[in-house]
Amino acid sequence: MTDDVQGPRILASRATAQRITRRHFLAGSAVAMFSSSVLLAACGSDARPEVTWRAGGTEQAVGPAQYCDNRLQNCSNDEAAQARLAVPAGTPVEISVPGDVSQAPWSVVFAYAGTDGARVDGRSPVFAPNAQDAYTLTLPDPADTLLTAQVQVLGVAPVANPESGELEYPARATWILVAN
């Protein structure tokens, strides 16, 4: 029997093995039912979820620049789907995501110009499904200037980059802010 938990597992009895197998089957069934309901909901509507960006008293909602199904197979791109806001140095950006986004793992990827003018890339923590529907992006130094930010809904399990060995998280959908 293969186990998806790291480390060896010693089974005390046949009953224990049956409980583990049943638990994995039930968990797998629940995931399959959830995935099917998400796919059915997506098939019933062409509307794409919008993310709202707020900075300095201005807000803008925008649809996704990229949007794929849960298997990352059927994707659509909209290069014009970008929020554009004035974000003066030291101004935090408030980001609100709808339930369609927060029900999956998501994060914010961003780039800013540091105090020396050099571009710096950053990432928020990855938020667990249904854990939160908003995030405030505050740069490390009040003199830093935001260049761009993206909300990314993470798709399939992370994969190791063959060159660097680092984990990469494929994005299933992205919403973009370009700071003016």
Buried (B, 14 or more C-beta within 10 A) or exposed (E): EEEEEEEEEEEEEEEEEEEBEEEBEEEEEEEEEEEEEBEEEBEEEEEBBBBBBBBEEEEBBBBBBBBBBBEEEEEEEBEEBBBEBEBEBEBBBBBBBEEBBBBBBBBBBBBBBBEEEEEBEBEBEBBEEEEEBEBEBEBEEEEBBBBBBBBBBBBEEBEEEEEEEEEEBEBBBBBBBBBE
